[in-house]
């Protein structure tokens, strides 16, 4: 099933400027694996060495934070949209 991933401006150099990338996947983990397979430089920006999601990246499935759903194992349906949102810090 096709999932659309919205790419934030800061990550677009890794996707040749694309603001969305369509991937296949039954879970968020599957979709992100497909994204990273196509755009390898995103792997280090999205994940830590242990394969865990970088804590400075928030991911939303159709406006719902996956941390409150099933995390990386959150199931996806055809037409779902994932948004990658880098955390913003400042003072």
Backbone as CSV, one residue per row, in Angstrom:
resi,resn,N_x,N_y,N_z,CA_x,CA_y,CA_z,C_x,C_y,C_z
1,UNK,0.835,-1.180,0.000,0.000,0.000,0.000,0.875,1.237,0.000
2,UNK,0.437,2.249,-0.683,1.240,3.456,-0.836,0.989,4.439,0.303
3,UNK,2.081,4.912,0.867,2.072,5.882,1.960,2.846,7.103,1.491
4,UNK,2.350,8.274,1.798,3.045,9.504,1.447,3.767,10.032,2.685
5,UNK,5.049,10.331,2.532,5.834,10.901,3.630,6.152,12.350,3.270
6,UNK,5.753,13.250,4.155,6.039,14.672,3.972,7.441,14.954,4.486
7,UNK,8.262,15.553,3.648,9.665,15.808,3.968,9.834,17.276,4.366
8,UNK,10.335,17.534,5.586,10.545,18.925,5.990,11.699,19.559,5.211
9,UNK,11.691,20.858,5.140,12.687,21.602,4.366,14.112,21.198,4.714
10,UNK,14.408,20.999,5.988,15.769,20.684,6.418,16.262,19.344,5.852
11,UNK,15.364,18.414,5.526,15.747,17.111,4.987,15.683,17.044,3.463
12,UNK,15.168,18.068,2.813,14.982,18.012,1.361,16.261,17.894,0.547
13,UNK,17.408,18.394,1.015,18.630,18.130,0.236,18.903,16.627,0.080
14,UNK,18.479,15.826,1.049,18.692,14.374,0.990,17.719,13.690,0.034
15,UNK,16.632,14.397,-0.326,15.640,13.815,-1.242,15.626,14.544,-2.583
16,UNK,16.736,15.172,-2.922,16.867,15.933,-4.178,15.785,17.007,-4.279
17,UNK,15.415,17.567,-3.139,14.453,18.657,-3.111,13.000,18.242,-3.030
18,UNK,12.727,16.951,-3.056,11.332,16.487,-3.007,10.702,16.813,-1.662
19,UNK,9.478,17.335,-1.695,8.782,17.639,-0.447,7.894,16.495,0.018
20,UNK,7.659,15.516,-0.855,6.952,14.295,-0.480,7.625,13.114,-1.174
21,UNK,7.553,11.967,-0.518,8.084,10.728,-1.093,7.034,9.642,-0.852
22,UNK,6.646,8.930,-1.897,5.701,7.825,-1.774,6.484,6.534,-1.550
23,UNK,6.075,5.773,-0.544,6.722,4.504,-0.221,5.641,3.464,0.060
24,UNK,6.066,2.226,0.164,5.176,1.135,0.534,5.487,0.746,1.973
25,UNK,4.488,0.286,2.712,4.756,-0.181,4.063,3.493,-0.446,4.845
26,UNK,3.536,-1.493,5.666,2.402,-1.847,6.512,2.489,-1.169,7.876
27,UNK,3.703,-0.742,8.252,3.913,-0.054,9.528,4.775,1.181,9.286
28,UNK,4.851,2.036,10.294,5.712,3.215,10.195,7.155,2.768,9.966
29,UNK,7.604,1.732,10.657,8.974,1.228,10.493,9.218,0.805,9.045
30,UNK,8.256,0.107,8.436,8.387,-0.317,7.039,8.506,0.888,6.111
31,UNK,7.650,1.878,6.333,7.654,3.068,5.479,8.980,3.820,5.599
32,UNK,9.477,3.957,6.825,10.750,4.653,7.012,11.911,3.871,6.418
33,UNK,11.842,2.537,6.499,12.879,1.702,5.875,12.879,1.919,4.363
34,UNK,11.700,2.021,3.763,11.608,2.284,2.336,12.150,3.658,1.974
35,UNK,11.861,4.649,2.820,12.374,5.997,2.598,13.899,6.013,2.667
36,UNK,14.451,5.370,3.690,15.911,5.356,3.876,16.616,4.511,2.818
37,UNK,15.948,3.490,2.301,16.544,2.695,1.220,16.678,3.542,-0.040
38,UNK,15.722,4.402,-0.262,15.738,5.259,-1.455,16.626,6.486,-1.265
39,UNK,16.698,6.986,-0.028,17.469,8.197,0.287,18.351,7.887,1.500
40,UNK,19.467,7.227,1.255,20.312,6.647,2.300,20.814,7.647,3.330
41,UNK,21.044,8.887,2.956,21.583,9.851,3.921,20.586,10.185,5.022
42,UNK,19.317,9.861,4.829,18.325,10.111,5.883,18.456,9.131,7.045
43,UNK,19.041,7.969,6.801,19.172,6.950,7.856,19.811,7.532,9.115
44,UNK,20.928,8.211,8.968,21.632,8.771,10.116,20.933,9.959,10.744
45,UNK,20.059,10.598,10.004,19.329,11.746,10.544,18.066,11.320,11.277
46,UNK,17.495,10.180,10.876,16.262,9.709,11.498,16.492,8.723,12.631
47,UNK,17.591,7.945,12.528,17.813,6.870,13.489,19.163,6.987,14.175
48,UNK,19.212,6.509,15.431,20.476,6.397,16.160,21.123,5.080,15.754
49,UNK,22.323,4.855,16.253,23.092,3.655,15.901,22.343,2.363,16.202
50,UNK,21.580,2.332,17.265,20.889,1.110,17.680,19.618,0.860,16.874
51,UNK,19.350,1.680,15.870,18.141,1.509,15.081,16.918,2.136,15.710
52,UNK,17.125,2.873,16.785,16.004,3.553,17.443,15.829,4.932,16.826
53,UNK,14.600,5.385,16.796,14.294,6.691,16.238,15.019,7.784,17.009
54,UNK,15.624,8.701,16.296,16.296,9.843,16.915,15.271,10.597,17.759
55,UNK,15.619,10.953,18.959,14.654,11.587,19.863,14.292,13.005,19.442
56,UNK,15.002,13.568,18.492,14.703,14.916,18.022,13.816,14.919,16.775
57,UNK,13.278,13.748,16.422,12.371,13.630,15.284,11.007,13.188,15.802
58,UNK,9.997,13.944,15.457,8.620,13.559,15.771,7.973,13.107,14.470
59,UNK,7.171,12.057,14.565,6.503,11.529,13.384,5.006,11.467,13.664
60,UNK,4.253,11.955,12.705,2.799,11.977,12.822,2.192,11.162,11.695
61,UNK,1.220,10.328,12.057,0.408,9.619,11.065,-0.924,10.347,11.004
62,UNK,-1.174,10.996,9.894,-2.435,11.731,9.730,-2.712,12.639,10.931
63,UNK,-1.743,13.405,11.341,-1.859,14.382,12.438,-1.857,13.771,13.838
64,UNK,-1.615,12.473,13.969,-1.528,11.834,15.285,-0.085,11.424,15.546
65,UNK,0.434,11.819,16.690,1.811,11.503,17.077,1.936,10.000,17.291
66,UNK,2.867,9.365,16.580,3.008,7.903,16.685,3.453,7.456,18.064
67,UNK,4.013,8.361,18.860,4.414,7.986,20.227,3.209,7.561,21.056
68,UNK,2.026,8.066,20.705,0.809,7.745,21.450,-0.030,6.694,20.736
69,UNK,0.484,6.186,19.655,-0.180,5.105,18.931,0.629,3.843,19.197
70,UNK,1.345,3.341,18.209,2.154,2.142,18.408,3.626,2.361,18.141
71,UNK,4.070,3.624,18.170,5.471,3.910,17.873,5.804,3.507,16.452
72,UNK,6.982,2.967,16.253,7.398,2.546,14.909,6.550,1.397,14.378
73,UNK,5.879,0.676,15.264,5.028,-0.441,14.835,3.592,-0.006,14.560
74,UNK,3.341,1.288,14.549,2.008,1.796,14.232,1.604,1.308,12.840
75,UNK,0.435,0.671,12.718,0.004,0.190,11.410,-0.401,1.344,10.494
76,UNK,-0.217,1.112,9.201,-0.568,2.106,8.188,-1.624,1.535,7.246
77,UNK,-2.412,2.440,6.698,-3.417,2.083,5.706,-3.124,2.850,4.427
78,UNK,-3.572,2.314,3.320,-3.384,2.990,2.035,-3.910,4.418,2.149
79,UNK,-3.127,5.355,1.648,-3.526,6.753,1.683,-3.103,7.503,2.927
80,UNK,-2.528,6.798,3.919,-2.035,7.486,5.111,-0.903,8.424,4.731
81,UNK,-0.724,9.435,5.545,0.341,10.413,5.341,1.171,10.476,6.614
82,UNK,2.483,10.344,6.450,3.404,10.505,7.573,4.091,11.859,7.443
83,UNK,4.167,12.563,8.549,4.875,13.847,8.589,6.092,13.692,9.479
84,UNK,7.267,14.043,8.960,8.497,14.062,9.745,8.679,15.490,10.247
85,UNK,8.767,15.636,11.571,8.862,16.966,12.161,10.074,17.020,13.081
86,UNK,11.152,17.674,12.635,12.315,17.823,13.523,11.943,18.727,14.708
87,UNK,12.412,18.359,15.883,12.158,19.177,17.071,12.893,20.504,16.935
88,UNK,12.269,21.546,17.438,12.856,22.873,17.401,13.219,23.260,18.819
89,UNK,14.453,23.713,18.996,14.907,24.119,20.315,15.362,25.573,20.238
90,UNK,15.318,26.194,21.318,15.761,27.580,21.335,15.420,28.224,22.664
91,UNK,15.721,29.447,22.739,15.422,30.105,24.005,15.285,31.576,23.839
